Amino acid sequence: MILPRSTPEEVVILDDSNEILSKALAKLSDKGCNINGMKYAAGLKNAEIADLTGFSGSNIGVVLYSCLKKLQQELEKGGLSI
């Protein structure tokens, strides 16, 4: 199987998108980054995150929602839509 190579234009677009995403993630609080990492990178459930952090399950949900809204706003400012 031969995989298609990215064109130079695709590489530039991907680099720009990654930079916008990195800047948006940097605007999240440490708490928000950690909780998002546990949820989406580690695949933990809210209750598991609550057990690990000592926060309530409802607080985890609020933090996740707030962070996702903030990320959406920052990505749209950077010209990306989700």
Secondary structure, 3 states (H helix, E strand, C coil): CCCCCCCHHHHHHHHHHHHHHHHHHHCCCHHHHHHHHHHHHCCCCHHHHHHHHCCCHHHHHHHHHHHHHHHHHHHHHCCCCC
